[in-house]
Amino acid sequence: MSRQPLRWGILGTGKIAEKFAAQLVQAPSAKLAAVGSRSPDQARAFAARHGCPEHGSYEAVLSQVGVDAVYLSLPNLLHHRWTLEALQAGKHVLCEKPLAVNVEQAEEMFAVARRSERMLVEAFMYRCHGAVREVIATVRPGGIGEVRVIRTNFTFNRAASRDDVRYRPELAGGSLMDVGCYCINFARAITAQEPAGMHAVAHLHELGVDDYAAGVLGFPSGAVCSFTCGMTVENDRTTFIGGSEGRIAIEDPWFCNGEFTVIRGDERDTITVPEALPPYALEAEMFARVVRGEEGPWITPEDSLGNIRVLEMLRRQVGLPY
Ligand SMILES: NC(=O)c1ccc[n+]([C@@H]2O[C@H](COP(=O)([O-])OP(=O)(O)OC[C@H]3O[C@@H](n4cnc5c(N)ncnc54)[C@H](OP(=O)(O)O)[C@@H]3O)[C@@H](O)[C@H]2O)c1
């Protein structure tokens, strides 16, 4: 496989696209080759900030032969449509979380990726960090005994506004979609199982989305997980994993500083796993290795499908569409 840098096209000029582009310069395997926006002015301003060619539509980016891979950071509802278009245009796709609004969409996206012989990976950046990988590698073989209890949280507090895609029900916003998906993903990764039972309770904001919610998941092994997610709640990003022979605490797996603590009896170890690259550059490097066939995706299609299955069920339970 080619050792040339992977040439990225970015669709959309939003907040996370900005961060991804800013960090891409630190990824040795990456080159920013194009940005596309619905607005030519936005595209021009973004391109000027990041030094790449700009296009006044997403289609124009997909038609560039000099683009190998697309970073798709559009509102949740648009992930399905633009992933399909990108794959059919022969591009690999790193699509933001949550990959799709329901299992049916996600299955179609992976089927088209297989047919097009292109990679499609859901951009759960937190799973690229060495410390998060180390937590998972510690608990799965019984490093704290049997995993029995997981508490995991992702809340933040930002003014509610229809200008924010997270508050647009017609674009599949809401806290379960935006940040609950991380908690579900981490609990499933820790247990390496799909939940057998689940329940969620959500608070519905007047703008029509769940602005905060809590959920419980029960796993076939007997492990139970409780999680909270929220967009109008002061920050809590902590995760606690309680086992029969020890426990692990990680302050913030989502934007990880590389540290977690393992406690077994009176023994307390703080483990540090530093990363040389910032998180989105790390993710771009991993994606390049996946495209080159050097390693499998850090989020497999089965992982994405399992996550969306849970999200879809919980959203139905609380009366949200999709
Ligand atoms: N991995 C992470 O750390 C992380 C963090 C935040 C968000 N995300 C995910 O990334 C995606 C985007 O989130 P964001 O915070 O970057 O959102 P955002 O700032 O609102 O950006 C979304 C972009 O999508 C484009 N867009 C196309 N149709 C749109 C429409 N009808 N309404 C609004 N925007 C539209 C716009 O770009 P143009 O106008 O230029 O076309 C807009 O700037 C979401 O799926 C979210 O879950 C991931």
The ligand as an ORCA input file, in Angstrom:
! r2SCAN-3c Opt
* xyz 0 1
  N     -15.625     13.565     17.892
  C     -15.839     14.659     18.582
  O     -15.056     15.024     19.463
  C     -17.050     15.497     18.273
  C     -17.205     16.725     18.912
  C     -18.284     17.509     18.546
  C     -19.189     17.059     17.593
  N     -19.040     15.846     17.006
  C     -19.984     15.388     15.974
  O     -19.700     16.127     14.788
  C     -20.909     16.462     14.084
  C     -20.976     17.977     13.916
  O     -20.932     18.610     15.168
  P     -20.424     20.148     15.305
  O     -20.403     20.445     16.758
  O     -19.175     20.358     14.542
  O     -21.659     20.894     14.627
  P     -21.677     22.321     13.907
  O     -20.637     23.211     14.493
  O     -23.071     22.793     13.896
  O     -21.217     21.991     12.415
  C     -21.993     21.236     11.542
  C     -21.715     21.692     10.124
  O     -22.544     20.928      9.239
  C     -22.909     21.706      8.115
  N     -24.368     21.598      7.886
  C     -24.957     21.004      6.821
  N     -26.281     21.066      6.903
  C     -26.569     21.740      8.033
  C     -27.791     22.147      8.640
  N     -28.978     21.851      8.120
  N     -27.709     22.822      9.786
  C     -26.515     23.111     10.352
  N     -25.328     22.752      9.832
  C     -25.348     22.072      8.665
  C     -22.460     23.131      8.384
  O     -21.297     23.356      7.582
  P     -21.372     24.230      6.244
  O     -22.353     25.323      6.492
  O     -19.979     24.691      6.103
  O     -21.791     23.323      5.131
  C     -22.085     23.146      9.849
  O     -21.038     24.019     10.121
  C     -22.042     15.857     14.912
  O     -22.400     14.620     14.369
  C     -21.436     15.660     16.307
  O     -22.026     14.563     16.994
  C     -17.974     15.080     17.336
*
